[in-house]
Amino acid sequence: MRIFKLFAWTTAFVLAVAVISFFWYMRSRGFSAREKPAAYETFFARHLRQMASEPGANNLKNPVEPAPLAIAEARDHFADHCAACHGNKGNGKTQINAGLYPPAPDMRQTETQQLSDGELFYIIKNGIRFTGMPGWGGEDEENWKLVLFIRHLPKLSPKEIELMKEINHLEE
């Protein structure tokens, strides 16, 4: 029983020191959205994003065929609704994203491209709490087309970027 009490008090002390240290660190550093997040913040944000999808969402398969027309429709939708934060190229280099915390990811990079179609669909439709990503709802077919376009982002042509600029007048 004595060992249990010692263990409990030691654990409580270590936990109290950790909590006090965390609050001291955050108080001295602040919560500015302009600062680059620390490694632990990035780690937790990525894991929370994985938890944001409902169970089974990562197993959903995109029912929309990757036809050129579907990708073109999604491109125009993305340009009109998504590029203000994500940028026409999907790199997140926009004035709005510069002030977001956590920032919208570069959707061409592995961290986003490795998400399953179901996870992307769920994020588009339902958003992610405590981020700038709202849940858009919308028609399932439109959202699945956006998943196709997100997969297409690393292969965007200069002509496609020009077509997007005609819609939203964003310069990157």
Secondary structure, 3 states (H helix, E strand, C coil): CHHHHHHHHHHHHHHHHHHHHHHHHHHHHCCCCCCCCCHHHHHHHHHHHHHHCCCCHHHCCCCCCCCHHHHHHHHHHHHHHCHHHHCCCCCCCCHHHHCCCCCCCCCCCHHHHCCCHHHHHHHHHHCCCCCCCCCCCCCHHHHHHHHHHHHHHHHCCHHHHHHHHHHHCCCC
